[in-house]
Amino acid sequence: MLKEWRHRRAVQRVKPGDGRPLKRFRWWQMLTRALFHLRLMDDDGRQTVYAVDVRHQNQSDGYVKAHLYLDGRHHAESRVPAAFPVQGGTVEVRTSGFGLKRCHYVTADGAEHQLVPDPVSAEGRRARLDRSHPALSRCIGFLSAIVLVIGVVLLVLQLAEQVTRAPEGVAQYVGTFTSPIDLPAGGNVVVGLVTVAASTERALRLRYNWLLDGGTG
């Protein structure tokens, strides 16, 4: 029921578009923009092309907007999480602190299909690497997950040490805890940068885990 309520709220946030044309994706927008496409066939055989355009720089304002284009024209817009009604279902868009975590077409019967990233975008280039070098792609994905697991472990150890060192708190009940791993300030910076890179790589594949990607962000 909560999921249905959130879906209705997302649909209610959708506003009509202004009909402006969809701008081409430029290579310098790879870190600030995501563009995905969806092609559907009408009952009469006519092809309808949808595009979802997300500009991540809006996140500095406290929110991100997703824009839906229909056959190259601005059709609708919404703050994320967004749910755009389209032919035969809904396009759902969700973001994380590192990019997109969901951009799927959900049919009326519940089937889900991820939209196709624009080939020039960072997500499109990552998808091309997965197609052309699947073994390398799996290795990169595995390393990203390992990096995030290590980052979560280090975070838990540091938090446990800080909590038990408080003058008044759990230390009087469980004693103090000293982390077996003591990183210098520079080491913590390096770990932070590596975990951000790992979560960004996973976002390019629309992979998200609340503990791994959320815990390190």
Protein Blocks (a to p, Z undefined) as FASTA:
>chain_A
ZZmmmmmmmmmmpccdehiacddddfklmmmcccdddddddfkopacdddddddfklmmn
opacddddeehiafbdcddddddddehiacdddddfkbcfbdcdddfkopacdddddfkb
mklmmmmmmmmmmmlmmmmmmmmmmmmmmmmmmmmmmmmmmmmmpmbdjklmnopaddfb
dcdfklmmmmmmmmmmmmmmmmmnopacfklmmmmZZ
